[in-house]
Amino acid sequence: MSVVELLKSVPVSSIVPAGPIVCLKSTDNPRDAFKQLADANIRSAPVYDERTSRYIGFLDVRDLMAFIVYENGEPELRKAAAEKGTTTEFIERMLTASAKMYDLPMEGVTLSTLARRHGFRCVGTDATLDDVAKLLVHKGCHRVPVINMDGEVVNIISQSTIVKFLEEHNGRLGGLGAHTVAQSACGTSPVLTVKQSATVLDTLNLMAVNDIMGVAIVDDAGKLLANTSASDLKLFLQEPSTSIHSSILSFISKVRQHDLKAVHPAMSVTAKDTLSHVIGRLAAARVHRLFVVDHGRPVSVISLTDILRYIYLVSLVKGDE
């Protein structure tokens, strides 16, 4: 049985939700909505438009990245950016920055405006994991909501969900799992990096300018120390007193609550490692990307999107050879 056939055999209704489903309404105050994400410790949530009776997109903390960079680049906003405050006050500042960024009045920054930046593609409860995989692979989605007959979101299946499923059924990958990183050419290069001394603001700016969600943190010799991603922005919602002018390494040490000055073995793989090994690492560490290293230096990066696209498309064309 190929990977595609395996995914076709599994109904989405058999997948247990990772936690409570948080849904927002388009009429909710954006400040309160971002606060809900912070309180639930989640990165995004679907937004429902009662006027049209449909979901219109996702509110995502990744939007804060662009707002933080913009705020610190505007002289009239920079002074406020240096002030410490509560989570609510931080969110209010970000919404002020977003209004100027989009050239809108404050009342124009609604949940509808923000949610439409992140499209909403869903499946019904009668769908299979293959239906979800098609959206993840072909439509560039990162998560796919499952909607019941009443139009309610009852689950959200992400790329991580599929990778975890593949890891649990590793023996069903067949020859595909034995492909090495080098053989598959899976991943992208070159790798964007920042030095461990770079500030949080410098790092966010690099990600915003290059429209990427994660970068490698390296030492002065270019060797991998850690990584950071837009998901780490949840710290700004939970601890807004954290300075964006602090070093990126101290920032992620704080958000993850442990010392990351040594390379964590789950962050990297080598060109000789198999895709089964890569999938196992991604699932075990619950990360969105791994760096391929050569003598400790990152030479390419494999994301969840990369691994799912390769496994699915090769399985579709050649089976599990």
Buried (B, 14 or more C-beta within 10 A) or exposed (E): EBBBEBBBEBEBBEBEEBEEBBBBEBEBEBBEBBBBBBEEEBBBBBBBBEEEEEBBBBBBBBBBBBBBBBBBBEEEBEEBBEEEEEBBBBBBBBBBBBBBBEEEEEEEBBBBBBBBEBEBBBBEEEBBBBBBBBBBBEEEBBBBBBBEEEEEBBBBBBBBBBBBBBBEBBEBBBEBBBBBBEEBBBBBEEBBBBBBEBBBBBBBBBBBEEEBBBBBBBBEEEBBBBBBBBBBBBBBBEEBEBEBEEBBBBBBBBBBEEEBEEBBEBBBBBBEBBBBBBBBBBBEEEBBBBBBBEEBBBBBBBBBBBBBBBBBEBBBEEBBE
